[in-house]
């Protein structure tokens, strides 16, 4: 019985960690970088550097602020 509870707790903790990791990657933009690299690989494009990618993203956000408060 104790082994099953331990396994359930570990499973729940692993699931929670995956959720937190997903949220942080989405929030920080890390997931967008991975999506961009995957897109470039699928279409045979040479990807820009991470620095260029982030600069492009920041410039686009400045041009189209969307739902920001300020």
C-alpha positions as CSV (number, residue, x, y, z in Angstrom):
1,X,0.0,0.0,0.0
2,X,2.8,2.4,0.9
3,X,4.5,1.7,-2.4
4,X,1.4,2.7,-4.4
5,X,1.0,6.0,-2.4
6,X,4.7,6.8,-3.0
7,X,4.2,6.1,-6.8
8,X,1.1,8.3,-6.9
9,X,2.9,11.1,-5.1
10,X,5.8,10.9,-7.5
11,X,3.5,10.8,-10.5
12,X,1.6,13.8,-9.3
13,X,4.9,15.7,-8.6
14,X,6.2,14.9,-12.0
15,X,3.0,16.0,-13.6
16,X,3.1,19.3,-11.6
17,X,6.7,19.9,-12.6
18,X,5.9,19.4,-16.3
19,X,3.1,21.9,-16.0
20,X,5.3,24.5,-14.3
21,X,8.1,23.9,-16.8
22,X,5.6,24.3,-19.7
23,X,4.2,27.5,-18.2
24,X,7.7,29.0,-17.7
25,X,8.8,28.2,-21.2
26,X,5.7,29.8,-22.7
27,X,6.0,32.8,-20.4
28,X,9.7,33.4,-21.1
29,X,9.4,32.8,-24.9
30,X,11.7,29.8,-24.9
31,X,9.0,27.8,-26.6
32,X,8.8,30.3,-29.4
33,X,12.5,29.9,-30.1
34,X,12.2,26.1,-30.3
35,X,9.2,26.5,-32.6
36,X,11.2,28.9,-34.8
37,X,14.1,26.4,-35.1
38,X,11.7,23.6,-35.9
39,X,10.1,25.8,-38.6
40,X,13.5,26.6,-40.1
41,X,14.5,22.9,-40.2
42,X,11.3,21.9,-41.8
43,X,11.6,24.5,-44.6
44,X,15.3,24.4,-45.1
45,X,15.9,27.9,-43.9
46,X,19.1,29.1,-42.2
47,X,17.9,30.3,-38.7
48,X,19.0,33.7,-37.5
49,X,21.0,33.8,-34.2
50,X,19.2,33.8,-30.9
51,X,20.1,37.4,-30.4
52,X,18.6,38.4,-33.8
53,X,15.5,36.4,-33.1
54,X,15.0,38.1,-29.7
55,X,15.7,41.6,-31.3
56,X,13.1,40.8,-34.0
57,X,10.5,39.7,-31.4
58,X,11.1,42.8,-29.3
59,X,10.8,45.1,-32.3
60,X,7.6,43.4,-33.4
61,X,6.2,43.8,-29.9
62,X,7.0,47.5,-29.9
63,X,5.3,48.0,-33.3
64,X,2.2,46.1,-32.2
65,X,1.8,46.3,-28.4
66,X,-1.5,44.5,-28.3
67,X,-3.0,44.2,-24.9
68,X,-0.3,45.8,-22.8
69,X,-1.4,48.2,-20.2
70,X,1.2,50.9,-21.0
